[in-house]
Every structure is written in C-alpha cells, then in structure tokens.
Amino acid sequence: MRKSEKFDELIQEATVFAERKKRFASRDEQIIAANTARDFVLKINQFYKDDPQPALMDLMKSISAIKRKIEAKIKRPLRSQDL
C-alpha cells in the first residue's frame, strides 16, 4: 500500500469516526473510543508534519474534542495502564 493510499484510508476512517453520532454506553466502549480517537490524532499528526493542511488540523481538532468529551464522562484522562 502506498503512502497516499494509507493517508486516504486514514482520513476516511477518521472522518467517519468524527461524524458518527454513536453513544458509548459502557465504560469499556468509552475507553476504546477515546483510545481510537487518540490514535487517529497521532497518525494524522504524522502526515500533518509533512504537509500542514488546514483541513487536517480541523479534523484533528474535531476528533480531540470528541476525545475530551468521552474522557469527561469517564471522569479522568486515560493512560496506557487503562488498556
């Protein structure tokens, strides 16, 4: 898989994650969703370092906002020990 294909796939998955209106009922679902959001932001950031596009920053901001909301429901930030 080429770099541009990985990038396109990542952006598509992250956009779907950011736009979905699913509620995370259980604590496990909330932890998984917060970790998924963190992973998306970190991966997108690698591409953003190479080519700073405003659309990428906006996507990272929206995913980060979702992550913060989920962590607020959990009542504390997640750490790697929570996995």
Jmol script that loads the backbone (N, CA, C; Angstrom):
load data "model"
ATOM      1  N   MET A   1       0.844  -1.181   0.000  1.00  0.00           N
ATOM      2  CA  MET A   1       0.000   0.000   0.000  1.00  0.00           C
ATOM      3  C   MET A   1       0.885   1.239   0.000  1.00  0.00           C
ATOM      4  N   ARG A   2       0.600   2.141  -0.890  1.00  0.00           N
ATOM      5  CA  ARG A   2       1.396   3.366  -0.977  1.00  0.00           C
ATOM      6  C   ARG A   2       1.006   4.332   0.131  1.00  0.00           C
ATOM      7  N   LYS A   3       1.863   5.313   0.329  1.00  0.00           N
ATOM      8  CA  LYS A   3       1.645   6.293   1.384  1.00  0.00           C
ATOM      9  C   LYS A   3       0.353   7.073   1.162  1.00  0.00           C
ATOM     10  N   SER A   4       0.051   7.437  -0.078  1.00  0.00           N
ATOM     11  CA  SER A   4      -1.156   8.211  -0.353  1.00  0.00           C
ATOM     12  C   SER A   4      -2.411   7.375  -0.123  1.00  0.00           C
ATOM     13  N   GLU A   5      -2.336   6.070  -0.404  1.00  0.00           N
ATOM     14  CA  GLU A   5      -3.484   5.198  -0.142  1.00  0.00           C
ATOM     15  C   GLU A   5      -3.725   5.064   1.356  1.00  0.00           C
ATOM     16  N   LYS A   6      -2.656   4.918   2.125  1.00  0.00           N
ATOM     17  CA  LYS A   6      -2.788   4.849   3.581  1.00  0.00           C
ATOM     18  C   LYS A   6      -3.375   6.145   4.119  1.00  0.00           C
ATOM     19  N   PHE A   7      -2.890   7.249   3.584  1.00  0.00           N
ATOM     20  CA  PHE A   7      -3.366   8.557   4.014  1.00  0.00           C
ATOM     21  C   PHE A   7      -4.855   8.709   3.724  1.00  0.00           C
ATOM     22  N   ASP A   8      -5.270   8.366   2.506  1.00  0.00           N
ATOM     23  CA  ASP A   8      -6.680   8.484   2.134  1.00  0.00           C
ATOM     24  C   ASP A   8      -7.565   7.597   3.006  1.00  0.00           C
ATOM     25  N   GLU A   9      -7.110   6.387   3.261  1.00  0.00           N
ATOM     26  CA  GLU A   9      -7.873   5.461   4.096  1.00  0.00           C
ATOM     27  C   GLU A   9      -7.978   5.983   5.535  1.00  0.00           C
ATOM     28  N   LEU A  10      -6.875   6.490   6.046  1.00  0.00           N
ATOM     29  CA  LEU A  10      -6.860   7.041   7.403  1.00  0.00           C
ATOM     30  C   LEU A  10      -7.809   8.230   7.523  1.00  0.00           C
ATOM     31  N   ILE A  11      -7.762   9.127   6.569  1.00  0.00           N
ATOM     32  CA  ILE A  11      -8.627  10.308   6.599  1.00  0.00           C
ATOM     33  C   ILE A  11     -10.090   9.895   6.511  1.00  0.00           C
ATOM     34  N   GLN A  12     -10.384   8.921   5.679  1.00  0.00           N
ATOM     35  CA  GLN A  12     -11.762   8.459   5.544  1.00  0.00           C
ATOM     36  C   GLN A  12     -12.264   7.847   6.855  1.00  0.00           C
ATOM     37  N   GLU A  13     -11.465   6.981   7.478  1.00  0.00           N
ATOM     38  CA  GLU A  13     -11.856   6.368   8.744  1.00  0.00           C
ATOM     39  C   GLU A  13     -12.012   7.420   9.840  1.00  0.00           C
ATOM     40  N   ALA A  14     -11.093   8.377   9.899  1.00  0.00           N
ATOM     41  CA  ALA A  14     -11.158   9.420  10.922  1.00  0.00           C
ATOM     42  C   ALA A  14     -12.380  10.311  10.723  1.00  0.00           C
ATOM     43  N   THR A  15     -12.723  10.605   9.485  1.00  0.00           N
ATOM     44  CA  THR A  15     -13.899  11.428   9.199  1.00  0.00           C
ATOM     45  C   THR A  15     -15.167  10.701   9.610  1.00  0.00           C
ATOM     46  N   VAL A  16     -15.245   9.422   9.328  1.00  0.00           N
ATOM     47  CA  VAL A  16     -16.414   8.631   9.744  1.00  0.00           C
ATOM     48  C   VAL A  16     -16.509   8.618  11.264  1.00  0.00           C
ATOM     49  N   PHE A  17     -15.382   8.445  11.940  1.00  0.00           N
ATOM     50  CA  PHE A  17     -15.373   8.444  13.400  1.00  0.00           C
ATOM     51  C   PHE A  17     -15.848   9.784  13.949  1.00  0.00           C
ATOM     52  N   ALA A  18     -15.383  10.880  13.357  1.00  0.00           N
ATOM     53  CA  ALA A  18     -15.733  12.211  13.843  1.00  0.00           C
ATOM     54  C   ALA A  18     -17.198  12.552  13.587  1.00  0.00           C
ATOM     55  N   GLU A  19     -17.769  12.029  12.506  1.00  0.00           N
ATOM     56  CA  GLU A  19     -19.133  12.395  12.137  1.00  0.00           C
ATOM     57  C   GLU A  19     -20.203  11.488  12.736  1.00  0.00           C
ATOM     58  N   ARG A  20     -19.823  10.348  13.243  1.00  0.00           N
ATOM     59  CA  ARG A  20     -20.855   9.444  13.741  1.00  0.00           C
ATOM     60  C   ARG A  20     -21.397   9.949  15.075  1.00  0.00           C
ATOM     61  N   LYS A  21     -22.657   9.664  15.290  1.00  0.00           N
ATOM     62  CA  LYS A  21     -23.352  10.168  16.474  1.00  0.00           C
ATOM     63  C   LYS A  21     -23.600   9.059  17.488  1.00  0.00           C
ATOM     64  N   LYS A  22     -22.754   8.045  17.498  1.00  0.00           N
ATOM     65  CA  LYS A  22     -22.943   6.903  18.386  1.00  0.00           C
ATOM     66  C   LYS A  22     -22.650   7.296  19.827  1.00  0.00           C
ATOM     67  N   ARG A  23     -23.469   6.810  20.685  1.00  0.00           N
ATOM     68  CA  ARG A  23     -23.226   6.991  22.116  1.00  0.00           C
ATOM     69  C   ARG A  23     -22.476   5.763  22.620  1.00  0.00           C
ATOM     70  N   PHE A  24     -21.555   5.988  23.504  1.00  0.00           N
ATOM     71  CA  PHE A  24     -20.764   4.898  24.050  1.00  0.00           C
ATOM     72  C   PHE A  24     -21.314   4.605  25.441  1.00  0.00           C
ATOM     73  N   ALA A  25     -22.116   3.558  25.525  1.00  0.00           N
ATOM     74  CA  ALA A  25     -22.876   3.279  26.735  1.00  0.00           C
ATOM     75  C   ALA A  25     -22.003   2.760  27.875  1.00  0.00           C
ATOM     76  N   SER A  26     -21.184   1.781  27.582  1.00  0.00           N
ATOM     77  CA  SER A  26     -20.402   1.186  28.656  1.00  0.00           C
ATOM     78  C   SER A  26     -19.048   1.883  28.791  1.00  0.00           C
ATOM     79  N   ARG A  27     -18.457   1.677  29.945  1.00  0.00           N
ATOM     80  CA  ARG A  27     -17.137   2.269  30.200  1.00  0.00           C
ATOM     81  C   ARG A  27     -16.105   1.698  29.227  1.00  0.00           C
ATOM     82  N   ASP A  28     -16.206   0.409  28.949  1.00  0.00           N
ATOM     83  CA  ASP A  28     -15.272  -0.206  28.003  1.00  0.00           C
ATOM     84  C   ASP A  28     -15.374   0.442  26.630  1.00  0.00           C
ATOM     85  N   GLU A  29     -16.593   0.686  26.163  1.00  0.00           N
ATOM     86  CA  GLU A  29     -16.781   1.339  24.868  1.00  0.00           C
ATOM     87  C   GLU A  29     -16.213   2.748  24.877  1.00  0.00           C
ATOM     88  N   GLN A  30     -16.371   3.445  25.998  1.00  0.00           N
ATOM     89  CA  GLN A  30     -15.831   4.802  26.108  1.00  0.00           C
ATOM     90  C   GLN A  30     -14.313   4.794  26.065  1.00  0.00           C
ATOM     91  N   ILE A  31     -13.700   3.843  26.748  1.00  0.00           N
ATOM     92  CA  ILE A  31     -12.237   3.760  26.759  1.00  0.00           C
ATOM     93  C   ILE A  31     -11.717   3.424  25.365  1.00  0.00           C
ATOM     94  N   ILE A  32     -12.367   2.479  24.704  1.00  0.00           N
ATOM     95  CA  ILE A  32     -11.946   2.106  23.346  1.00  0.00           C
ATOM     96  C   ILE A  32     -12.097   3.290  22.398  1.00  0.00           C
ATOM     97  N   ALA A  33     -13.204   4.019  22.502  1.00  0.00           N
ATOM     98  CA  ALA A  33     -13.433   5.172  21.629  1.00  0.00           C
ATOM     99  C   ALA A  33     -12.400   6.274  21.883  1.00  0.00           C
ATOM    100  N   ALA A  34     -12.084   6.530  23.144  1.00  0.00           N
ATOM    101  CA  ALA A  34     -11.091   7.561  23.460  1.00  0.00           C
ATOM    102  C   ALA A  34      -9.709   7.166  22.942  1.00  0.00           C
ATOM    103  N   ASN A  35      -9.368   5.898  23.078  1.00  0.00           N
ATOM    104  CA  ASN A  35      -8.070   5.434  22.574  1.00  0.00           C
ATOM    105  C   ASN A  35      -8.022   5.465  21.050  1.00  0.00           C
ATOM    106  N   THR A  36      -9.130   5.131  20.412  1.00  0.00           N
ATOM    107  CA  THR A  36      -9.209   5.203  18.956  1.00  0.00           C
ATOM    108  C   THR A  36      -9.034   6.644  18.497  1.00  0.00           C
ATOM    109  N   ALA A  37      -9.686   7.570  19.181  1.00  0.00           N
ATOM    110  CA  ALA A  37      -9.567   8.989  18.838  1.00  0.00           C
ATOM    111  C   ALA A  37      -8.118   9.450  18.983  1.00  0.00           C
ATOM    112  N   ARG A  38      -7.482   9.051  20.061  1.00  0.00           N
ATOM    113  CA  ARG A  38      -6.071   9.426  20.275  1.00  0.00           C
ATOM    114  C   ARG A  38      -5.192   8.878  19.158  1.00  0.00           C
ATOM    115  N   ASP A  39      -5.424   7.630  18.777  1.00  0.00           N
ATOM    116  CA  ASP A  39      -4.633   7.021  17.705  1.00  0.00           C
ATOM    117  C   ASP A  39      -4.826   7.764  16.380  1.00  0.00           C
ATOM    118  N   PHE A  40      -6.079   8.143  16.079  1.00  0.00           N
ATOM    119  CA  PHE A  40      -6.340   8.894  14.855  1.00  0.00           C
ATOM    120  C   PHE A  40      -5.571  10.212  14.861  1.00  0.00           C
ATOM    121  N   VAL A  41      -5.611  10.918  15.975  1.00  0.00           N
ATOM    122  CA  VAL A  41      -4.939  12.221  16.047  1.00  0.00           C
ATOM    123  C   VAL A  41      -3.426  12.053  15.870  1.00  0.00           C
ATOM    124  N   LEU A  42      -2.859  11.054  16.516  1.00  0.00           N
ATOM    125  CA  LEU A  42      -1.413  10.845  16.395  1.00  0.00           C
ATOM    126  C   LEU A  42      -1.004  10.470  14.974  1.00  0.00           C
ATOM    127  N   LYS A  43      -1.798   9.630  14.315  1.00  0.00           N
ATOM    128  CA  LYS A  43      -1.477   9.227  12.948  1.00  0.00           C
ATOM    129  C   LYS A  43      -1.643  10.389  11.968  1.00  0.00           C
ATOM    130  N   ILE A  44      -2.714  11.159  12.138  1.00  0.00           N
ATOM    131  CA  ILE A  44      -2.929  12.308  11.260  1.00  0.00           C
ATOM    132  C   ILE A  44      -1.823  13.339  11.468  1.00  0.00           C
ATOM    133  N   ASN A  45      -1.373  13.481  12.702  1.00  0.00           N
ATOM    134  CA  ASN A  45      -0.319  14.442  13.012  1.00  0.00           C
ATOM    135  C   ASN A  45       0.975  14.118  12.255  1.00  0.00           C
ATOM    136  N   GLN A  46       1.262  12.841  12.053  1.00  0.00           N
ATOM    137  CA  GLN A  46       2.460  12.451  11.294  1.00  0.00           C
ATOM    138  C   GLN A  46       2.383  12.983   9.861  1.00  0.00           C
ATOM    139  N   PHE A  47       1.197  12.901   9.255  1.00  0.00           N
ATOM    140  CA  PHE A  47       1.024  13.434   7.900  1.00  0.00           C
ATOM    141  C   PHE A  47       1.015  14.964   7.922  1.00  0.00           C
ATOM    142  N   TYR A  48       0.459  15.546   8.989  1.00  0.00           N
ATOM    143  CA  TYR A  48       0.392  17.000   9.100  1.00  0.00           C
ATOM    144  C   TYR A  48       1.788  17.613   9.193  1.00  0.00           C
ATOM    145  N   LYS A  49       2.712  16.913   9.832  1.00  0.00           N
ATOM    146  CA  LYS A  49       4.090  17.408   9.933  1.00  0.00           C
ATOM    147  C   LYS A  49       4.737  17.550   8.557  1.00  0.00           C
ATOM    148  N   ASP A  50       4.420  16.617   7.659  1.00  0.00           N
ATOM    149  CA  ASP A  50       4.991  16.660   6.314  1.00  0.00           C
ATOM    150  C   ASP A  50       4.338  17.731   5.445  1.00  0.00           C
ATOM    151  N   ASP A  51       3.013  17.877   5.584  1.00  0.00           N
ATOM    152  CA  ASP A  51       2.263  18.801   4.734  1.00  0.00           C
ATOM    153  C   ASP A  51       1.164  19.463   5.570  1.00  0.00           C
ATOM    154  N   PRO A  52       1.459  20.599   6.202  1.00  0.00           N
ATOM    155  CA  PRO A  52       0.477  21.243   7.075  1.00  0.00           C
ATOM    156  C   PRO A  52      -0.716  21.807   6.300  1.00  0.00           C
ATOM    157  N   GLN A  53      -1.786  21.056   6.268  1.00  0.00           N
ATOM    158  CA  GLN A  53      -3.013  21.478   5.613  1.00  0.00           C
ATOM    159  C   GLN A  53      -4.033  21.873   6.679  1.00  0.00           C
ATOM    160  N   PRO A  54      -4.732  22.966   6.496  1.00  0.00           N
ATOM    161  CA  PRO A  54      -5.742  23.390   7.482  1.00  0.00           C
ATOM    162  C   PRO A  54      -6.846  22.348   7.683  1.00  0.00           C
ATOM    163  N   ALA A  55      -7.178  21.595   6.650  1.00  0.00           N
ATOM    164  CA  ALA A  55      -8.230  20.579   6.775  1.00  0.00           C
ATOM    165  C   ALA A  55      -7.807  19.479   7.743  1.00  0.00           C
ATOM    166  N   LEU A  56      -6.527  19.129   7.734  1.00  0.00           N
ATOM    167  CA  LEU A  56      -6.037  18.112   8.663  1.00  0.00           C
ATOM    168  C   LEU A  56      -6.101  18.622  10.104  1.00  0.00           C
ATOM    169  N   MET A  57      -5.743  19.875  10.290  1.00  0.00           N
ATOM    170  CA  MET A  57      -5.805  20.452  11.637  1.00  0.00           C
ATOM    171  C   MET A  57      -7.250  20.495  12.135  1.00  0.00           C
ATOM    172  N   ASP A  58      -8.173  20.853  11.271  1.00  0.00           N
ATOM    173  CA  ASP A  58      -9.585  20.882  11.661  1.00  0.00           C
ATOM    174  C   ASP A  58     -10.081  19.495  12.052  1.00  0.00           C
ATOM    175  N   LEU A  59      -9.667  18.488  11.306  1.00  0.00           N
ATOM    176  CA  LEU A  59     -10.066  17.116  11.619  1.00  0.00           C
ATOM    177  C   LEU A  59      -9.473  16.679  12.954  1.00  0.00           C
ATOM    178  N   MET A  60      -8.216  17.010  13.194  1.00  0.00           N
ATOM    179  CA  MET A  60      -7.598  16.667  14.477  1.00  0.00           C
ATOM    180  C   MET A  60      -8.302  17.373  15.629  1.00  0.00           C
ATOM    181  N   LYS A  61      -8.683  18.617  15.427  1.00  0.00           N
ATOM    182  CA  LYS A  61      -9.384  19.363  16.473  1.00  0.00           C
ATOM    183  C   LYS A  61     -10.741  18.749  16.784  1.00  0.00           C
ATOM    184  N   SER A  62     -11.477  18.342  15.755  1.00  0.00           N
ATOM    185  CA  SER A  62     -12.798  17.765  15.995  1.00  0.00           C
ATOM    186  C   SER A  62     -12.685  16.417  16.703  1.00  0.00           C
ATOM    187  N   ILE A  63     -11.704  15.613  16.322  1.00  0.00           N
ATOM    188  CA  ILE A  63     -11.511  14.322  16.987  1.00  0.00           C
ATOM    189  C   ILE A  63     -11.040  14.535  18.425  1.00  0.00           C
ATOM    190  N   SER A  64     -10.196  15.513  18.650  1.00  0.00           N
ATOM    191  CA  SER A  64      -9.732  15.810  20.010  1.00  0.00           C
ATOM    192  C   SER A  64     -10.885  16.271  20.896  1.00  0.00           C
ATOM    193  N   ALA A  65     -11.806  17.023  20.338  1.00  0.00           N
ATOM    194  CA  ALA A  65     -12.974  17.461  21.110  1.00  0.00           C
ATOM    195  C   ALA A  65     -13.833  16.268  21.512  1.00  0.00           C
ATOM    196  N   ILE A  66     -14.002  15.323  20.605  1.00  0.00           N
ATOM    197  CA  ILE A  66     -14.753  14.109  20.927  1.00  0.00           C
ATOM    198  C   ILE A  66     -14.051  13.344  22.037  1.00  0.00           C
ATOM    199  N   LYS A  67     -12.733  13.240  21.939  1.00  0.00           N
ATOM    200  CA  LYS A  67     -11.943  12.528  22.952  1.00  0.00           C
ATOM    201  C   LYS A  67     -12.085  13.183  24.317  1.00  0.00           C
ATOM    202  N   ARG A  68     -12.037  14.513  24.358  1.00  0.00           N
ATOM    203  CA  ARG A  68     -12.184  15.226  25.629  1.00  0.00           C
ATOM    204  C   ARG A  68     -13.557  14.994  26.246  1.00  0.00           C
ATOM    205  N   LYS A  69     -14.599  14.972  25.419  1.00  0.00           N
ATOM    206  CA  LYS A  69     -15.957  14.727  25.927  1.00  0.00           C
ATOM    207  C   LYS A  69     -16.075  13.324  26.509  1.00  0.00           C
ATOM    208  N   ILE A  70     -15.492  12.366  25.825  1.00  0.00           N
ATOM    209  CA  ILE A  70     -15.544  10.991  26.320  1.00  0.00           C
ATOM    210  C   ILE A  70     -14.785  10.878  27.633  1.00  0.00           C
ATOM    211  N   GLU A  71     -13.602  11.477  27.699  1.00  0.00           N
ATOM    212  CA  GLU A  71     -12.814  11.419  28.927  1.00  0.00           C
ATOM    213  C   GLU A  71     -13.519  12.129  30.076  1.00  0.00           C
ATOM    214  N   ALA A  72     -14.268  13.175  29.787  1.00  0.00           N
ATOM    215  CA  ALA A  72     -15.012  13.863  30.835  1.00  0.00           C
ATOM    216  C   ALA A  72     -16.096  12.951  31.405  1.00  0.00           C
ATOM    217  N   LYS A  73     -16.701  12.138  30.545  1.00  0.00           N
ATOM    218  CA  LYS A  73     -17.698  11.185  31.028  1.00  0.00           C
ATOM    219  C   LYS A  73     -17.058  10.101  31.877  1.00  0.00           C
ATOM    220  N   ILE A  74     -15.853   9.728  31.513  1.00  0.00           N
ATOM    221  CA  ILE A  74     -15.142   8.714  32.284  1.00  0.00           C
ATOM    222  C   ILE A  74     -14.647   9.317  33.605  1.00  0.00           C
ATOM    223  N   LYS A  75     -14.470  10.613  33.630  1.00  0.00           N
ATOM    224  CA  LYS A  75     -14.075  11.405  34.806  1.00  0.00           C
ATOM    225  C   LYS A  75     -12.579  11.536  35.001  1.00  0.00           C
ATOM    226  N   ARG A  76     -11.799  10.985  34.099  1.00  0.00           N
ATOM    227  CA  ARG A  76     -10.350  11.152  34.223  1.00  0.00           C
ATOM    228  C   ARG A  76      -9.707  10.866  32.885  1.00  0.00           C
ATOM    229  N   PRO A  77      -8.527  11.412  32.624  1.00  0.00           N
ATOM    230  CA  PRO A  77      -7.823  11.124  31.381  1.00  0.00           C
ATOM    231  C   PRO A  77      -7.357   9.667  31.354  1.00  0.00           C
ATOM    232  N   LEU A  78      -7.228   9.131  30.180  1.00  0.00           N
ATOM    233  CA  LEU A  78      -6.797   7.758  30.028  1.00  0.00           C
ATOM    234  C   LEU A  78      -5.283   7.679  29.966  1.00  0.00           C
ATOM    235  N   ARG A  79      -4.776   6.596  30.490  1.00  0.00           N
ATOM    236  CA  ARG A  79      -3.343   6.313  30.418  1.00  0.00           C
ATOM    237  C   ARG A  79      -3.177   4.924  29.819  1.00  0.00           C
ATOM    238  N   SER A  80      -1.981   4.580  29.484  1.00  0.00           N
ATOM    239  CA  SER A  80      -1.745   3.277  28.862  1.00  0.00           C
ATOM    240  C   SER A  80      -2.073   2.128  29.818  1.00  0.00           C
ATOM    241  N   GLN A  81      -2.074   2.363  31.137  1.00  0.00           N
ATOM    242  CA  GLN A  81      -2.396   1.317  32.095  1.00  0.00           C
ATOM    243  C   GLN A  81      -3.871   0.931  32.036  1.00  0.00           C
ATOM    244  N   ASP A  82      -4.713   1.796  31.451  1.00  0.00           N
ATOM    245  CA  ASP A  82      -6.145   1.539  31.391  1.00  0.00           C
ATOM    246  C   ASP A  82      -6.522   0.515  30.332  1.00  0.00           C
ATOM    247  N   LEU A  83      -5.597   0.170  29.465  1.00  0.00           N
ATOM    248  CA  LEU A  83      -5.913  -0.745  28.377  1.00  0.00           C
ATOM    249  C   LEU A  83      -6.095  -2.140  28.840  1.00  0.00           C
TER     250      LEU A  83
END
end "model"
wireframe off; spacefill off
backbone 0.3
color backbone group
